[in-house]
């Protein structure tokens, strides 16, 4: 090795993780103190030692020798016997293990759709983007949503892109298909995860029963919201819940009360199909809770006046929302139709628990400011 060349680590040595490298310049003299044995050095007198040091200090430096020293970062000192706080490297390693476990063991992971990329106007396919720690998981549209039976003459790719966009912010399941640790990217498949959940929750066991059955209440994820209703994911099955099954009160626009990412309680009304790919579910949000009209019999009485807010006006009449989550149907007042949000005083004329109806007449209206 040439004298001016830096000293290199042997190829067999592996530098430690989280290590930093520092370069030191060590002057080289014609005689190195390390060449003296310890025994001879101890036998020298103090004067001889001083003379030797003076001689070495007066000797001109022949060359500079560069040495690269690898230093370890200080270890984390735990409070107890073991460390409980994760470092960034610990979190990154744990996230990678989650993805590899999903890829190799078909483990179902869950995440929030935080972006939609590609699609119309680009040369790339539409894909949902989910972040698992620092890893970016991309789910192509054909692996994220099932195409509709009728695209109504529109291009299929445009429809799929719109369906993905409406699911922004939704919590979905996925199974990892590929991972690249170097670039911190992965590819996922949501439809495969949904099919796996269907097999788990809707397939009949040896007793002929299902984990999810008609009449039971279940937690569901809101994945998409449009004006006429919401789409919910119930253990791998997406189903549409219309306005009439969202609330006992009259509702005109589901987007005012629901959004993707919510979790709601639903009652399973019907399950059809035997194979996982054939399973369809009908569900209701309002029937998962107590019927407020049953309480109205005790809370309101015929002939008395109560205050409420105009919730809807249609061809049937004026609906006034009363406290407790119920509506009172009233005829149009003589002074004209009141706007939504107006404060109205109604006189109860009748209550029917069998038909879940309360009707009355508006006696006073206060327009909203």
URCORJO-V452026 format. One record per backbone hydrogen bond with DSSP energy under -1.0 kcal/mol. NH is the residue of the N-H (numbers start at 0). CO is the residue of the C=O. Records with the same first field share a line. If there is no record, write none. Layout:
NH->CO + CO
//
This chain:
6->65
12->9
19->70
21->68
23->66
25->64
27->62
34->31
35->32
40->36
41->37
42->38
48->44
49->45
50->46
51->47
52->48
53->49
54->50
55->51
56->52
57->53
61->27
64->25
66->23
68->21
70->19
72->17
90->86
91->87
92->88
93->89
94->90
95->91
96->92
97->93
98->94
99->95
100->96
101->97
102->98
103->99
104->100
105->101
108->173
110->171
112->169
113->128
116->126
118->123
121->118
126->116
127->138
128->114
129->136
131->134
134->131
135->183
136->129
137->185
138->127
140->125
142->139
143->140
144->140
153->150
158->154
159->155
160->156
161->157
162->158
163->159
164->160
165->161
166->163
167->164
168->112
169->166
171->110
173->108
174->188
176->186
177->186
179->184
184->179
185->135
186->177
187->137
188->174
189->142
190->142
193->189
194->190
195->191
196->192
197->193
198->194
199->195
200->196
201->197
204->208
207->204
211->200
214->267
215->212
217->265
219->263
220->232
221->261
222->230
223->230
225->228
228->225
229->240
230->223
231->238
232->220
233->236
238->231
240->229
242->227
244->241
245->242
253->226
255->252
256->253
257->253
260->221
261->258
263->219
265->217
266->283
267->215
268->281
269->281
271->279
277->274
279->271
281->269
283->266
284->244
285->244
287->284
288->285
293->290
295->291
297->294
298->294
299->295
302->347
303->300
305->345
307->343
308->320
309->341
310->318
311->318
313->316
317->329
318->311
319->327
320->308
321->325
324->321
327->319
328->357
329->317
335->332
340->309
341->338
342->365
343->307
344->363
345->305
346->360
347->303
348->358
349->358
351->356
356->351
358->349
359->328
360->346
362->344
363->344
365->342
//
